[in-house]
Amino acid sequence: MIREESFIKAWENRRLVGGAIKAAGVRRDYQDYADLFQDGVLIYAGMIEESQGQNIDKLAFKKILWHTLDELRKIQRREEKNQEIDNAQDFSRLEVDWDSLVVLKDEVKKLNKIERLLFFEHLLAQREISRLVERAGCSRRTLQRVKKDLLLKLRKSL
């Protein structure tokens, strides 16, 4: 449990917390800035509590920086996942008729190797993208971008 004195000391040195968050590339007008700042102050207060009088500013700066970067990655993953769900729902709402199937068959012939892998293995066979990384020979993030572009391309053609 963090004592009040440690919290007050961390609050008085909030420039360190703000600097660490700024070093992570977060501006003050970012929607989650206040949450990240509050987490940083709590981390710093916890470190003051554990340090027992030692100077821990550099270590606290790095710890707050890494925590902020981890939180930003979590937020990004969550938003990508939500975007995937929205894209999948939009794609599934389309009415499929025979003309669309013929168009889709022609579009599949035009796809490159990675797009075909995503179309057949991920979209149709429901395999996770992280399992397709090795076969595709590129990063998960690249596959996410290719999937997004593929869905847009298919939506335009249908």
Long-range contacts (C-beta under 8 A, 24 or more apart in sequence): 2-42, 2-45, 2-46, 2-49, 3-49, 6-45, 6-46, 6-48, 6-49, 7-41, 7-45, 9-45, 9-48, 10-41, 10-42, 10-44, 10-45, 10-48, 11-41, 11-45, 13-44, 13-57, 14-41, 16-44, 16-57, 16-60, 16-61, 16-64, 17-41, 17-44, 17-64, 19-61, 20-60, 20-61, 20-62, 20-64, 20-65, 20-68, 21-64, 21-65, 21-68, 23-61, 23-65, 24-65, 24-68, 24-69, 24-72, 25-72, 26-68, 26-72, 32-71, 32-75, 36-68, 36-71, 39-67, 39-68, 39-71, 40-64, 40-67, 40-68, 43-67, 80-144, 83-148, 84-144, 84-147, 87-148, 87-151, 90-155, 91-151, 91-154, 91-155, 94-155, 94-158, 100-158, 103-157, 103-158, 104-154, 104-157, 104-158, 107-153, 107-154, 107-157, 111-150, 114-138, 114-143, 114-146, 115-146, 115-150, 118-143, 118-146, 118-147, 118-150, 119-150, 122-147, 123-147, 123-150
